[in-house]
Amino acid sequence: MDAELPTTAQVRRLLDEQLPAGLRDLAGAPVRFAARGWDNAVFRVGEDRAARLPLRAAAVPLLAAELRWTAEAAAPLVRLGLGVPVPRFAGRPGAGLPWPWTLVDWVPGEPVALLPVVRRDRPAADLARALAALHRPAPAGAPHHPRRGVDLGRRLAAAPPDWSALARRLGPGTAARLREVVAEGVRAAPWTGPPLWLHGDPHPWNLVHRDGRLSGLVDFGDVCAGDPASDLATAWLSLDARQRAGFRAVVDAAGNHDDAVWVRAAAWAALYTAALAGHPGSWPRFGPVAAHAAAQLTARGGA
């Protein structure tokens, strides 16, 4: 069962009751609601921190993986000068909230989702370099995710797309074409390399820019190891055809990927689009992302 959106007063109580001595400077810091995602609510704490609070029980294991692995997985991004919400404190249930929570670094900037697509050339190149750096072999103990970085057939079995919802949102023709894109991805050669570190969810709301440059990646709740194709789906979710070509050139040069990676990446983009259509509460925020991805995937040569 999902929880009600926490209040700033509840977050204030959590901070006052649980922060250790080394973080007591935040005791009087202002708390402001920042965002609500599918799994977590985010509150900005002062200027440099944010509290992330799960909204449902299913998000708690993701929080545990985020706490354990974000700093290690995202280390190459930090070396590139990108902001990352590195966890700084693991909180426990309290103040009427039933699940653990975490205090992370705040990543300043604006979501790329709010930047017109025609102005995403520089962020596209930055993102290609960022993912190329992130996508490196993960250690044996790295987390695996049932819906990210896995074989596409396994992904379809774990969370079948609601194609009827997509047809209602974007039209039956679009839904039919995206089903074909997914089928093409399933038929493509699978990933045979080592499991690579993945962000897990680099859609344009999780990409941050400042002054027209990518400045950070946020929300490592889906951090995991696996096939990079699921991350590379952002090329359709976030970019246009010209930007995508440049993005691919940078990624291919760094990772020596074959064509099958990109066929699978397009299939992942189609699956994410269908998933967005199946969540009515998220459609006002994510509808434009889904519509953009669908247009890119259904354009001639788009996939």
VEXDREN-2710 file (C-alpha; in Angstrom, 1 decimal):
% VEXDREN-2710
k/r/px/py/pz
1/MET/0.0/0.0/0.0
2/ASP/1.3/3.5/-0.9
3/ALA/1.7/6.0/1.9
4/GLU/0.3/9.5/1.9
5/LEU/2.8/12.1/0.8
6/PRO/4.8/13.1/3.9
7/THR/4.6/16.6/5.2
8/THR/7.4/19.0/5.7
9/ALA/6.6/18.9/9.5
10/GLN/7.1/15.1/9.5
11/VAL/10.5/15.5/7.7
12/ARG/11.4/18.2/10.1
13/ARG/10.7/15.8/13.0
14/LEU/12.8/13.0/11.4
15/LEU/15.7/15.3/11.1
16/ASP/15.4/16.7/14.6
17/GLU/15.0/13.3/16.2
18/GLN/17.5/11.2/14.3
19/LEU/20.4/13.2/12.8
20/PRO/23.7/12.5/14.4
21/ALA/26.0/15.1/15.9
22/GLY/27.9/15.5/12.7
23/LEU/24.8/16.6/10.9
24/ARG/23.2/18.7/13.6
25/ASP/23.8/21.9/11.6
26/LEU/20.7/20.8/9.6
27/ALA/18.5/21.0/12.7
28/GLY/17.3/24.5/11.8
29/ALA/17.6/24.2/8.0
30/PRO/14.5/24.9/6.0
31/VAL/12.6/21.9/4.6
32/ARG/10.9/22.2/1.2
33/PHE/9.0/19.7/-0.8
34/ALA/10.9/19.1/-4.1
35/ALA/9.4/16.2/-6.0
36/ARG/7.3/13.1/-5.9
37/GLY/8.3/10.1/-8.0
38/TRP/6.8/6.6/-8.3
39/ASP/8.8/5.3/-5.4
40/ASN/10.0/8.2/-3.3
41/ALA/9.2/11.7/-2.1
42/VAL/12.1/14.2/-2.1
43/PHE/12.4/17.2/0.3
44/ARG/15.2/19.7/0.0
45/VAL/16.9/20.3/3.4
46/GLY/18.8/23.5/3.5
47/GLU/20.8/24.2/0.4
48/ASP/23.0/21.1/0.1
49/ARG/21.0/18.1/1.2
50/ALA/17.8/16.3/0.4
51/ALA/15.6/13.7/2.3
52/ARG/14.3/10.8/0.2
53/LEU/11.4/8.9/1.7
54/PRO/9.8/5.8/0.3
55/LEU/6.1/6.0/-0.6
56/ARG/5.5/2.2/-0.7
57/ALA/7.0/-0.9/0.8
58/ALA/8.3/-2.1/-2.6
59/ALA/10.7/0.9/-2.6
60/VAL/12.4/-0.1/0.6
61/PRO/14.8/-2.7/-1.0
62/LEU/15.6/-0.1/-3.7
63/LEU/16.5/2.3/-1.0
64/ALA/18.8/-0.3/0.6
65/ALA/20.6/-0.8/-2.7
66/GLU/20.9/2.9/-3.2
67/LEU/22.4/3.4/0.2
68/ARG/24.9/0.6/-0.3
69/TRP/26.0/1.1/-3.9
70/THR/25.4/4.7/-5.2
71/ALA/28.8/6.1/-4.1
72/GLU/30.7/3.2/-5.7
73/ALA/28.7/2.9/-8.9
74/ALA/28.6/6.7/-9.5
75/ALA/32.3/7.4/-8.7
76/PRO/33.1/8.0/-12.4
77/LEU/30.4/10.6/-12.7
78/VAL/31.8/12.5/-9.7
79/ARG/35.2/12.4/-11.4
80/LEU/33.6/14.0/-14.4
81/GLY/32.3/16.8/-12.2
82/LEU/28.7/15.7/-12.3
83/GLY/26.4/16.0/-9.3
84/VAL/25.2/12.7/-7.7
85/PRO/22.8/12.3/-4.7
86/VAL/25.4/10.4/-2.6
87/PRO/23.7/9.1/0.6
88/ARG/25.0/10.7/3.8
89/PHE/22.7/9.3/6.5
90/ALA/20.4/6.2/6.8
91/GLY/17.3/7.1/8.8
92/ARG/14.8/4.8/10.4
93/PRO/11.0/4.8/10.6
94/GLY/9.5/7.5/12.7
95/ALA/7.3/10.6/12.9
96/GLY/4.4/8.6/11.6
97/LEU/6.4/7.3/8.6
98/PRO/6.6/3.5/8.3
99/TRP/9.8/3.0/6.3
100/PRO/13.5/3.9/6.4
101/TRP/14.6/7.0/4.7
102/THR/17.9/8.6/3.6
103/LEU/19.6/12.0/3.6
104/VAL/21.5/12.6/0.3
105/ASP/23.4/15.4/-1.4
106/TRP/21.2/17.9/-3.2
107/VAL/22.1/18.2/-6.9
108/PRO/21.4/21.8/-8.0
109/GLY/20.0/22.5/-11.5
110/GLU/16.8/21.9/-13.5
111/PRO/15.5/18.7/-15.0
112/VAL/16.4/18.1/-18.6
113/ALA/12.7/17.2/-19.1
114/LEU/12.0/21.0/-18.8
115/LEU/14.6/21.9/-21.4
116/PRO/13.2/22.0/-24.9
117/VAL/14.5/19.1/-27.0
118/VAL/16.1/21.4/-29.5
119/ARG/18.4/22.7/-26.8
120/ARG/19.6/19.3/-25.6
121/ASP/22.6/19.0/-27.9
122/ARG/25.2/19.7/-25.2
123/PRO/23.5/17.7/-22.5
124/ALA/23.2/14.8/-25.0
125/ALA/27.0/14.8/-25.6
126/ASP/27.6/15.1/-21.8
127/LEU/25.2/12.3/-21.1
128/ALA/26.9/10.0/-23.6
129/ARG/30.3/10.5/-21.9
130/ALA/28.7/10.1/-18.5
131/LEU/27.0/6.7/-19.3
132/ALA/30.1/5.5/-21.1
133/ALA/32.1/6.2/-17.9
134/LEU/29.4/4.6/-15.7
135/HIS/29.0/1.5/-17.7
136/ARG/32.0/-0.5/-16.5
137/PRO/32.1/-4.1/-15.1
138/ALA/30.4/-4.3/-11.8
139/PRO/31.7/-6.4/-8.9
140/ALA/30.3/-9.8/-8.1
141/GLY/28.2/-8.5/-5.2
142/ALA/26.5/-5.7/-7.2
143/PRO/22.7/-5.7/-7.1
144/HIS/20.6/-7.1/-9.9
145/HIS/17.1/-5.8/-10.7
146/PRO/14.1/-7.7/-12.1
147/ARG/13.1/-4.9/-14.4
148/ARG/16.4/-3.2/-15.4
149/GLY/19.4/-4.6/-17.2
150/VAL/17.9/-8.1/-17.6
151/ASP/17.1/-10.2/-20.6
152/LEU/14.1/-8.6/-22.4
153/GLY/12.1/-11.8/-22.2
154/ARG/12.6/-11.9/-18.4
155/ARG/11.6/-8.2/-18.3
156/LEU/8.4/-8.9/-20.2
157/ALA/7.5/-11.8/-17.8
158/ALA/8.2/-9.7/-14.7
159/ALA/6.1/-6.7/-15.8
160/PRO/4.0/-7.3/-19.0
161/PRO/3.3/-4.0/-20.8
162/ASP/-0.3/-2.7/-20.7
163/TRP/-0.5/-2.1/-24.5
164/SER/-4.2/-1.3/-24.3
165/ALA/-3.4/1.7/-22.0
166/LEU/-0.8/2.8/-24.5
167/ALA/-3.3/2.5/-27.3
168/ARG/-5.7/4.7/-25.4
169/ARG/-3.1/7.3/-24.7
170/LEU/-1.2/7.5/-28.0
171/GLY/-3.4/5.6/-30.5
172/PRO/-3.6/1.9/-31.6
173/GLY/-1.1/2.5/-34.5
174/THR/1.5/3.7/-32.1
175/ALA/0.9/0.9/-29.7
176/ALA/1.2/-1.7/-32.5
177/ARG/4.5/-0.2/-33.8
178/LEU/6.0/-0.1/-30.3
179/ARG/5.0/-3.8/-29.8
180/GLU/7.0/-4.5/-33.0
181/VAL/10.0/-2.6/-31.6
182/VAL/9.9/-4.7/-28.5
183/ALA/9.6/-7.9/-30.5
184/GLU/12.7/-6.8/-32.5
185/GLY/14.5/-6.3/-29.3
186/VAL/13.6/-9.8/-28.0
187/ARG/14.9/-11.3/-31.3
188/ALA/18.1/-9.4/-31.1
189/ALA/21.3/-11.1/-29.9
190/PRO/21.5/-10.9/-26.1
191/TRP/24.2/-9.2/-24.0
192/THR/27.1/-11.5/-23.6
193/GLY/29.5/-9.2/-21.8
194/PRO/30.0/-8.9/-18.1
195/PRO/27.2/-7.2/-16.1
196/LEU/27.9/-3.5/-16.2
197/TRP/27.1/-0.8/-13.7
198/LEU/23.8/0.9/-14.6
199/HIS/22.0/4.0/-13.3
200/GLY/18.8/2.1/-13.9
201/ASP/16.5/5.0/-14.7
202/PRO/18.1/7.8/-16.7
203/HIS/15.0/9.4/-18.0
204/PRO/15.0/13.2/-18.6
205/TRP/13.4/13.9/-15.1
206/ASN/16.5/12.3/-13.6
207/LEU/18.9/14.2/-15.7
208/VAL/19.9/17.7/-14.3
209/HIS/21.3/20.6/-16.3
210/ARG/22.8/24.0/-15.6
211/ASP/23.5/26.6/-18.2
212/GLY/22.8/24.2/-21.0
213/ARG/25.2/21.5/-19.8
214/LEU/24.4/18.2/-18.0
215/SER/25.3/18.8/-14.4
216/GLY/24.1/15.7/-12.6
217/LEU/22.2/12.4/-12.5
218/VAL/19.7/11.8/-9.7
219/ASP/17.6/9.0/-8.3
220/PHE/19.9/5.9/-8.0
221/GLY/17.0/3.8/-6.6
222/ASP/17.3/1.4/-9.5
223/VAL/21.1/1.2/-9.5
224/CYS/22.1/-2.3/-10.6
225/ALA/24.4/-4.4/-12.8
226/GLY/23.4/-5.8/-16.2
227/ASP/22.9/-5.1/-19.9
228/PRO/23.6/-1.4/-20.7
229/ALA/20.7/-1.4/-23.3
230/SER/18.2/-0.5/-20.6
231/ASP/20.1/2.7/-19.7
232/LEU/20.7/3.5/-23.4
233/ALA/17.0/3.7/-23.9
234/THR/17.3/7.3/-22.8
235/ALA/18.5/8.0/-26.3
236/TRP/14.8/7.8/-27.4
237/LEU/13.3/9.1/-24.1
238/SER/15.4/12.2/-24.0
239/LEU/16.9/13.0/-27.4
240/ASP/15.9/13.6/-31.1
241/ALA/17.3/11.7/-34.0
242/ARG/20.3/14.0/-34.7
243/GLN/21.2/14.1/-31.0
244/ARG/20.8/10.3/-30.7
245/ALA/23.2/9.8/-33.6
246/GLY/25.9/11.8/-31.8
247/PHE/25.1/10.1/-28.5
248/ARG/25.5/6.7/-30.1
249/ALA/28.8/7.6/-31.7
250/VAL/30.3/8.6/-28.3
251/VAL/28.9/5.5/-26.5
252/ASP/30.0/3.1/-29.3
253/ALA/33.5/4.6/-29.4
254/ALA/33.9/4.0/-25.6
255/GLY/32.1/0.7/-25.3
256/ASN/32.6/-1.0/-28.7
257/HIS/28.9/-2.0/-28.8
258/ASP/27.3/-3.9/-31.6
259/ASP/24.1/-3.0/-33.4
260/ALA/22.1/-5.5/-31.2
261/VAL/22.7/-3.3/-28.1
262/TRP/20.8/-0.5/-29.8
263/VAL/18.0/-2.7/-31.1
264/ARG/17.5/-3.8/-27.5
265/ALA/17.8/-0.2/-26.2
266/ALA/15.0/0.8/-28.5
267/ALA/12.9/-2.0/-27.2
268/TRP/13.6/-0.9/-23.6
269/ALA/12.5/2.6/-24.6
270/ALA/9.2/1.2/-26.0
271/LEU/8.7/-0.8/-22.7
272/TYR/9.3/2.3/-20.6
273/THR/6.8/4.3/-22.8
274/ALA/4.2/1.6/-22.3
275/ALA/4.8/1.6/-18.5
276/LEU/4.4/5.4/-18.3
277/ALA/1.0/5.1/-20.2
278/GLY/-0.1/2.5/-17.6
279/HIS/0.3/4.9/-14.6
280/PRO/-2.4/7.5/-14.9
281/GLY/-1.3/9.4/-11.8
282/SER/2.1/10.0/-13.4
283/TRP/0.9/10.9/-16.9
284/PRO/0.7/14.7/-16.3
285/ARG/4.5/14.7/-15.5
286/PHE/5.6/11.8/-17.7
287/GLY/3.2/12.0/-20.6
288/PRO/5.4/14.4/-22.6
289/VAL/8.3/12.0/-22.1
290/ALA/6.3/9.1/-23.4
291/ALA/4.8/11.0/-26.3
292/HIS/8.3/12.1/-27.3
293/ALA/9.7/8.6/-27.1
294/ALA/6.8/7.2/-29.1
295/ALA/7.3/9.7/-31.8
296/GLN/11.1/8.9/-32.0
297/LEU/10.5/5.2/-32.1
298/THR/7.8/5.3/-34.7
299/ALA/9.5/7.8/-37.0
300/ARG/11.1/6.2/-40.2
301/GLY/14.4/4.8/-39.0
302/GLY/13.7/6.0/-35.5
303/ALA/14.4/2.6/-33.9
END
